[in-house]
Amino acid sequence: MSGQLSGQHEPGAALGRMVRAAWSETLGEDHPDTLAAANRLAGCLVGLRKYAEARDLFADLLPRCERALGWEDPLTLTVVSNLGMASRCVV
């Protein structure tokens, strides 16, 4: 799921949706791998300029990351930052 790093956001988002759905079903919504997959998917959505959708996904992720990982976890802090960035882009 390197779409957000490679610039290939469309294939990254498609793959991200599949991985997130599969991992949510298999591992659970609050599993660290599922949370990381959702964060990457939202990053691809930002790359596609789907800022509102990305913001909503980051907003959904934040309380789940805090619950599952704690406020000091790097993924939680990344989601906070990404949520702020996506929120600024929504007009």
C-alpha positions in Angstrom: 0.0 0.0 0.0 2.6 2.5 -1.0 0.3 4.6 -3.1 0.7 7.7 -1.1 4.5 7.5 -1.3 4.7 6.5 -4.9 2.2 9.0 -6.3 0.0 6.2 -7.5 -3.0 7.2 -5.4 -5.8 5.6 -7.4 -4.4 2.0 -7.2 -3.3 2.7 -3.6 -6.8 3.7 -2.6 -8.3 0.6 -4.3 -5.8 -1.7 -2.7 -6.3 0.2 0.6 -10.0 -0.3 0.6 -9.6 -4.1 0.0 -6.9 -4.5 2.7 -8.9 -2.4 5.2 -12.0 -4.4 4.6 -10.3 -7.8 4.8 -8.3 -6.9 7.9 -11.3 -5.3 9.6 -13.1 -8.6 9.2 -10.2 -10.8 10.1 -8.3 -8.8 12.8 -11.0 -6.4 13.9 -11.6 -2.6 13.5 -9.2 -1.6 16.3 -6.3 -3.9 15.5 -3.1 -1.9 14.9 -2.6 -3.3 11.4 -6.2 -2.4 10.4 -5.7 1.1 11.8 -2.5 1.5 9.9 -4.2 0.3 6.7 -7.0 2.9 7.2 -4.4 5.7 7.7 -2.7 4.7 4.5 -6.0 4.6 2.7 -6.9 8.1 3.9 -3.5 9.3 2.8 -4.2 8.0 -0.7 -7.6 9.8 -0.6 -5.7 13.1 0.2 -3.5 12.4 -2.8 -6.7 12.0 -4.9 -7.9 15.4 -3.5 -10.8 13.6 -1.8 -10.2 15.8 1.3 -13.6 15.4 2.9 -13.6 11.6 2.7 -10.0 11.6 4.0 -10.9 13.9 6.9 -13.9 11.7 7.8 -11.7 8.6 7.8 -9.0 10.3 9.9 -11.7 11.6 12.3 -13.1 8.0 12.6 -9.6 6.7 13.2 -8.5 9.1 15.9 -10.6 7.8 18.8 -10.0 4.2 17.8 -6.2 4.8 17.7 -6.3 6.5 21.1 -8.3 3.6 22.6 -6.2 0.9 21.0 -2.8 2.4 21.1 -2.8 5.4 23.4 -2.1 9.1 22.8 1.7 8.7 22.6 1.7 6.0 20.0 3.3 7.2 16.7 0.3 6.1 14.6 -2.1 8.1 16.9 0.1 11.2 16.5 0.3 10.7 12.8 -3.5 10.5 12.6 -3.8 13.7 14.6 -1.5 15.5 12.2 -3.2 14.0 9.1 -6.6 15.0 10.4 -5.5 18.6 10.9 -4.0 18.7 7.4 -7.1 17.1 5.7 -9.4 19.4 7.7 -7.5 22.5 6.4 -8.0 21.3 2.8 -11.7 20.8 3.0 -13.5 23.9 1.6 
